[in-house]
């Protein structure tokens, strides 16, 4: 009897590697693009792994599709706190025997556009986080300072950066179980997390306002740091699912509400469930992500062209 194939959907999120390229020459911009493209090949997968949660993250695939695009995959290997398996015959939970193996592997495929410096990457829990992808680059290569920004239907982040200031801020932070924690050095963030956990909350909504004085703004650098944390919190225990700012437009002086996360673009790929990670399943995922990206490419070229 032939068993029916089972399929699962995973979400694809889009991010742009943001580097300060203002007033740079075309040649210098091209040099920066080349550096990041070379780094994302991960030296033929010979870069050291990095720590994440109960294990490590490594690059297991990265290849040039053509002169502009790369396709690849990362794997998160869970080495501690391994969950049990279910013994159907004896109706009980049992420890998984991983002797001879490093742990349980969870892969995430990606597709990189070196011209716009945009990456489309699987979001999986458990799995490699966006922060781990960034850390693989930062710890193994000499690159200009960069941050990841969410790709939205219009370039909201650029509007935020070029605004006169921020009048109000709204944040929604979840509290999830059985997913890795993301630490923050931003004053107040860890305390907020602790507050939600202490009272067994599932999420918290926060609103911060500059007040009634129209000439007063929130501390822009602090809001920017918090925005960077929010964008990279995807898949972590305290994921931020809303980051709404009321900015004052530099030209018109009018208040313009934008959400740096809710307006993000995303897609879903559908792949056959397999018991082990293999080259075929990774290639199929990269192919699907490429297809979605190329459909979006004309608009992304207009809004995010460097």
ABEGO torsion letter per residue (X at the ends): XBBBBBBBBBBBBBBBBBBBABGBBAAAAAAAAAAAAAAAAGGGGABBBBBBEABBBBBABBBBABAABBBBBBBBBBABGBBBBBBAAAGBBBBBBABGBAEBBBBBBBBBBAAAGBBBBBBBOBEBBAAAAAAAAAAABBBBBBBBBBBBABBAAAAAAABAEBABBBBBBBBBBGBBBBBBABBGAAAAAAAAAAAGBABBBBBBBAEABAABBBBAAAAAAAAAAAAAABGBABBBABBBBBBBBAAAGBBBBBBAAAABBBBBBBBBBBABBBAAAAAAAAAAAAAAAAAAAAAAAAAABX
